[in-house]
Amino acid sequence: MTLADDAITWYDQNARDLPWRQPDTSAWGVLVSEVMLQQTPVVRVEPAWRSWMTRWPTPAALAADPPSEAIRMWGRLGYPRRAMRLHACAVAMVERHGGVVPDDLDQLLALPGVGTYTGRAVATFAYGQRHPVVDTNVRRVVSRAVEGKPDAGPATTAADLVAMEELLPEDETRAARASIAFMELGAIVCTARAPRCPICPFEAVCAWRATGAELPAGPSRKPQRYAGTDRQVRGLLLEVLRHASGPVPRQRLDVVWSDEVQRARALAGLVEDGLVEPLGADDFVLAGDAQLPKPQNL
């Protein structure tokens, strides 16, 4: 038995029942889930994914709407540029691939906003191909089980891809299954601060477990502060714009945050990122909403 075999056996018995893992989930559904799951926990993504797929079951459906609708639908998932990337992906797939998510890895990687992880995840989880799919969870599992280290580095490297590929079965179907199994192990068993070693299928062969070493004290990463940051201000500004029925005058945005300098900086950042468009000097709309009429009697 290999690590991949053990992981697959464990996964078949313990995997979470997530909607984007159902056999009838489209490649588009897998792509949407992968983008939403970046920096956002499953519990928040699941209802948002269901709503998104109900409204836009295909790339063509999303591409037919302006990007502002994607931003609105994104709600409070955070990092709203992901919504813009999904919209840009949908448009590109309509233009280049007839509205179909391509199954070729190079074509996936050529789509707007699709990087090394997302492209391989879609090719593997949607199309059952054999590719190393490496995220933080996978790197941690491989680092501990194979290399005997308590944690991996801060970012995926070419070496991580090679290490994962060496663990995959040659058979494409089993390789794809192993990829999702390693990821699930890292998400719910081999966690960063509280690994559940007694129930891990790798316990008897884990190189890190064999060392008897303990995890370093304290958090592995410094938690990101949110309150009072530009990110919080950006979210407050976007919340006003998402619920507006037309252009929003600057004075309505001024009331959401008292620090004028920080508020201006956050608004400028939203414009620079393409999430917000200015109309003249004092009115703003979400990207793609510039054609809406200016509200009266403000």
PLY file of the C-alpha trace (Angstrom):
ply
format ascii 1.0
element vertex 298
property float x
property float y
property float z
element edge 297
property int vertex1
property int vertex2
end_header
0.00 0.00 0.00
1.22 3.49 -0.85
0.39 6.79 0.79
-1.98 7.46 -2.10
-3.78 4.15 -1.54
-4.14 4.87 2.17
-5.39 8.39 1.46
-7.98 7.18 -1.05
-9.29 4.50 1.32
-9.60 7.06 4.11
-11.26 9.61 1.81
-13.85 7.15 0.55
-14.96 6.63 4.14
-14.59 10.12 5.59
-14.92 12.80 2.90
-17.21 15.72 3.58
-20.38 15.80 1.49
-19.82 19.05 -0.42
-22.01 20.07 -3.37
-19.16 20.73 -5.80
-17.96 17.15 -5.27
-21.16 15.58 -6.56
-20.74 13.50 -9.74
-23.10 15.73 -11.73
-21.23 18.95 -10.88
-20.06 20.72 -14.03
-16.51 21.88 -14.65
-17.87 25.41 -14.26
-19.19 24.49 -10.81
-15.77 23.16 -9.85
-14.05 26.32 -11.09
-16.47 28.55 -9.16
-15.91 26.54 -5.98
-12.12 26.70 -6.30
-12.15 30.48 -6.71
-14.58 30.96 -3.82
-12.61 28.68 -1.51
-9.46 30.77 -1.83
-9.04 32.41 1.61
-12.65 31.64 2.57
-13.87 28.71 4.75
-16.23 26.06 3.41
-19.05 27.02 5.77
-19.28 30.47 4.13
-18.67 29.29 0.60
-21.33 26.58 0.39
-24.45 28.81 0.46
-22.77 31.39 -1.78
-21.80 28.68 -4.29
-25.36 27.34 -4.41
-26.78 30.81 -5.03
-24.18 31.58 -7.70
-24.75 28.32 -9.57
-28.52 28.78 -9.44
-28.24 32.20 -11.04
-25.34 31.45 -13.41
-25.25 27.70 -14.15
-22.91 28.22 -17.12
-20.09 30.59 -18.06
-22.30 32.07 -20.80
-24.97 32.98 -18.26
-22.48 34.98 -16.19
-20.80 36.53 -19.24
-24.18 37.90 -20.37
-24.41 40.04 -17.22
-22.18 43.02 -16.39
-19.36 42.47 -13.88
-21.25 44.61 -11.36
-23.74 41.77 -10.93
-20.93 39.37 -10.07
-19.67 41.82 -7.44
-23.17 42.14 -5.99
-23.67 38.39 -5.91
-20.30 37.96 -4.23
-21.74 39.70 -1.19
-19.50 39.54 1.86
-17.28 36.61 0.89
-14.33 39.00 0.91
-11.60 39.68 -1.63
-14.17 40.75 -4.27
-11.58 40.84 -7.05
-12.26 37.12 -7.22
-15.74 37.94 -8.53
-14.19 40.07 -11.25
-11.82 37.25 -12.17
-14.69 34.79 -12.45
-16.57 37.18 -14.70
-13.50 37.74 -16.86
-13.02 33.94 -17.04
-16.61 33.47 -18.15
-16.24 36.09 -20.88
-12.97 34.52 -22.08
-14.50 31.04 -22.18
-17.40 32.31 -24.28
-15.01 34.06 -26.66
-12.35 31.32 -26.89
-14.07 28.03 -26.06
-17.73 28.37 -26.99
-18.78 28.84 -23.37
-17.17 25.57 -22.23
-14.56 25.25 -19.49
-11.55 23.84 -21.36
-10.11 20.50 -20.28
-6.59 21.32 -21.48
-4.32 22.56 -18.68
-2.51 25.12 -20.83
-5.83 26.57 -21.98
-7.04 26.71 -18.39
-3.88 28.51 -17.29
-4.37 31.04 -20.09
-7.73 32.14 -18.68
-7.83 35.44 -16.75
-6.99 34.97 -13.08
-6.42 31.20 -13.30
-3.11 30.31 -11.71
-1.07 27.19 -11.07
-3.31 25.83 -8.34
-6.72 26.65 -9.84
-5.88 25.39 -13.31
-4.62 22.05 -12.01
-7.53 21.73 -9.59
-10.10 22.12 -12.37
-8.25 19.75 -14.72
-8.03 17.18 -11.92
-11.31 17.48 -10.03
-13.55 18.28 -13.01
-11.90 16.18 -15.71
-10.16 13.45 -13.73
-6.68 14.17 -15.06
-3.37 13.39 -13.39
-1.82 16.63 -12.17
-0.21 17.57 -8.83
-2.74 19.82 -7.09
-0.93 21.59 -4.28
-2.42 24.00 -1.78
-1.50 24.82 1.81
-3.19 21.68 3.13
-1.46 19.37 0.67
1.96 20.94 1.29
1.51 20.42 5.02
0.55 16.75 4.64
3.48 16.02 2.33
5.90 18.00 4.49
4.97 16.00 7.57
4.36 12.53 6.16
7.26 12.45 3.70
9.82 15.05 4.77
9.41 14.88 8.53
8.91 18.62 8.90
6.12 20.18 11.02
5.09 22.57 8.28
5.83 23.61 4.71
7.03 26.99 3.47
4.79 30.00 2.94
4.24 29.48 -0.81
3.99 26.64 -3.30
7.19 25.99 -5.25
8.13 23.83 -8.21
9.62 21.37 -5.73
6.23 21.00 -4.04
4.64 20.08 -7.38
7.34 17.50 -8.05
7.00 16.00 -4.56
3.24 15.64 -4.95
3.44 14.21 -8.45
5.78 11.48 -7.21
3.06 10.36 -4.79
0.32 10.09 -7.41
-0.69 6.74 -8.94
-0.10 6.41 -12.68
-3.78 5.72 -13.32
-5.52 9.05 -13.99
-8.72 8.22 -12.14
-6.92 7.12 -8.98
-4.47 10.00 -9.25
-7.34 12.49 -9.27
-8.89 10.70 -6.30
-5.59 10.79 -4.43
-5.24 14.53 -5.03
-8.57 15.35 -3.40
-7.86 12.84 -0.62
-4.54 14.49 0.32
-6.28 17.86 0.33
-9.10 16.63 2.55
-6.63 15.07 4.98
-4.89 18.40 5.39
-8.18 20.24 5.83
-9.75 18.10 8.56
-7.08 15.77 10.04
-3.53 17.01 9.47
-4.40 20.56 10.46
-1.89 23.31 11.13
-2.15 23.64 14.90
-4.12 20.61 16.11
-3.36 17.56 13.95
-5.52 14.53 14.77
-2.71 12.01 14.40
-4.48 9.02 16.02
-7.10 8.95 13.25
-4.75 9.76 10.37
-4.21 6.95 7.84
-0.53 7.95 7.71
0.11 7.70 11.46
2.22 4.56 11.27
4.43 5.82 8.43
4.46 9.59 8.99
8.06 10.82 9.06
7.23 13.78 11.31
5.26 11.59 13.73
8.27 9.27 13.94
10.50 12.10 15.15
8.31 12.60 18.21
8.69 16.35 17.78
6.02 18.74 18.96
4.62 21.66 17.01
6.25 25.01 17.81
4.36 27.02 20.39
2.11 29.81 19.15
0.34 30.31 15.85
2.12 29.19 12.69
1.14 32.44 11.04
0.30 35.82 12.49
-3.45 36.36 12.12
-4.37 39.11 9.70
-5.92 42.13 11.37
-9.19 43.30 9.79
-10.75 45.91 12.06
-9.63 49.41 11.14
-7.76 48.34 8.00
-8.20 49.60 4.46
-9.73 46.23 3.68
-12.54 46.92 6.14
-13.12 50.37 4.67
-13.19 48.93 1.14
-15.82 46.46 2.26
-17.99 49.18 3.75
-17.77 51.28 0.60
-18.61 48.31 -1.61
-21.58 47.46 0.59
-23.12 50.86 -0.17
-22.44 50.52 -3.89
-23.77 46.96 -4.06
-27.14 48.01 -2.71
-27.47 51.19 -4.75
-29.96 51.39 -7.62
-27.85 53.95 -9.48
-24.72 56.08 -9.19
-23.74 56.87 -5.62
-22.65 60.44 -4.80
-19.45 60.88 -2.83
-21.32 62.32 0.16
-23.10 58.99 0.69
-19.75 57.23 0.78
-18.24 59.82 3.11
-20.48 58.73 5.99
-19.24 55.13 6.11
-15.82 55.99 7.59
-14.72 59.05 9.51
-11.04 59.03 8.51
-11.05 61.06 5.30
-7.53 60.10 4.23
-8.08 56.39 4.74
-11.51 56.53 3.11
-10.10 58.26 0.05
-7.26 55.75 -0.16
-9.66 52.81 0.04
-11.94 54.28 -2.61
-8.98 54.97 -4.90
-7.89 51.37 -4.45
-11.32 50.09 -5.48
-11.17 52.23 -8.61
-7.63 51.10 -9.41
-8.65 47.44 -9.01
-11.49 47.93 -11.48
-14.21 47.18 -8.94
-15.61 50.72 -8.95
-15.94 53.28 -11.73
-16.09 57.05 -11.17
-18.72 59.08 -13.00
-17.30 62.57 -13.14
-15.73 63.84 -9.94
-18.33 62.94 -7.35
-20.38 59.90 -8.39
-19.40 56.23 -8.34
-20.82 52.92 -9.55
-19.78 49.28 -9.53
-17.80 48.16 -12.57
-20.14 47.77 -15.51
-22.92 49.92 -14.07
-21.83 53.19 -15.69
-24.81 53.04 -18.06
-27.33 53.38 -15.22
-29.18 56.70 -14.93
-28.21 59.05 -12.14
-30.80 58.97 -9.32
-32.87 62.08 -8.81
-33.61 64.15 -5.70
-30.48 63.23 -3.76
0 1
1 2
2 3
3 4
4 5
5 6
6 7
7 8
8 9
9 10
10 11
11 12
12 13
13 14
14 15
15 16
16 17
17 18
18 19
19 20
20 21
21 22
22 23
23 24
24 25
25 26
26 27
27 28
28 29
29 30
30 31
31 32
32 33
33 34
34 35
35 36
36 37
37 38
38 39
39 40
40 41
41 42
42 43
43 44
44 45
45 46
46 47
47 48
48 49
49 50
50 51
51 52
52 53
53 54
54 55
55 56
56 57
57 58
58 59
59 60
60 61
61 62
62 63
63 64
64 65
65 66
66 67
67 68
68 69
69 70
70 71
71 72
72 73
73 74
74 75
75 76
76 77
77 78
78 79
79 80
80 81
81 82
82 83
83 84
84 85
85 86
86 87
87 88
88 89
89 90
90 91
91 92
92 93
93 94
94 95
95 96
96 97
97 98
98 99
99 100
100 101
101 102
102 103
103 104
104 105
105 106
106 107
107 108
108 109
109 110
110 111
111 112
112 113
113 114
114 115
115 116
116 117
117 118
118 119
119 120
120 121
121 122
122 123
123 124
124 125
125 126
126 127
127 128
128 129
129 130
130 131
131 132
132 133
133 134
134 135
135 136
136 137
137 138
138 139
139 140
140 141
141 142
142 143
143 144
144 145
145 146
146 147
147 148
148 149
149 150
150 151
151 152
152 153
153 154
154 155
155 156
156 157
157 158
158 159
159 160
160 161
161 162
162 163
163 164
164 165
165 166
166 167
167 168
168 169
169 170
170 171
171 172
172 173
173 174
174 175
175 176
176 177
177 178
178 179
179 180
180 181
181 182
182 183
183 184
184 185
185 186
186 187
187 188
188 189
189 190
190 191
191 192
192 193
193 194
194 195
195 196
196 197
197 198
198 199
199 200
200 201
201 202
202 203
203 204
204 205
205 206
206 207
207 208
208 209
209 210
210 211
211 212
212 213
213 214
214 215
215 216
216 217
217 218
218 219
219 220
220 221
221 222
222 223
223 224
224 225
225 226
226 227
227 228
228 229
229 230
230 231
231 232
232 233
233 234
234 235
235 236
236 237
237 238
238 239
239 240
240 241
241 242
242 243
243 244
244 245
245 246
246 247
247 248
248 249
249 250
250 251
251 252
252 253
253 254
254 255
255 256
256 257
257 258
258 259
259 260
260 261
261 262
262 263
263 264
264 265
265 266
266 267
267 268
268 269
269 270
270 271
271 272
272 273
273 274
274 275
275 276
276 277
277 278
278 279
279 280
280 281
281 282
282 283
283 284
284 285
285 286
286 287
287 288
288 289
289 290
290 291
291 292
292 293
293 294
294 295
295 296
296 297
